[in-house]
Amino acid sequence: MDINVDALRRDLEEFYGSAAFGGFPAAFVDLAQVENASPQQLVELSRRAGLDLTDYEA
């Protein structure tokens, strides 16, 4: 499966950023990981976040 990494990164940044500023400061750690993550790491982070990767198929 080919993943649109840019869209996935953007959505993960929004997901963890919203959580961090919404009262879950521990999400800042995940947000920092997203910014520097490889494509494979992004896939793993998205699975942990419960995102559906089929939404990001290229």
C-alpha positions, 0 to 999 in steps of 0.5 A: 500500500502506498501512503500519502505521507504528507497528508498523514503527517499533517493529520497526525500533527493536527491530532496530537496538537489538538490533544496537547492543547486540549488538556493532554500535555503528554501528547506534546511528546507524540507531536514532537515525534511526528515532526521528525518521523520517517514514513514507517514511524508515521504509520506506526504512530497512526496505528497507535492513534487509531487512524484508518490508513486506507484514508491515506492511500496514494 
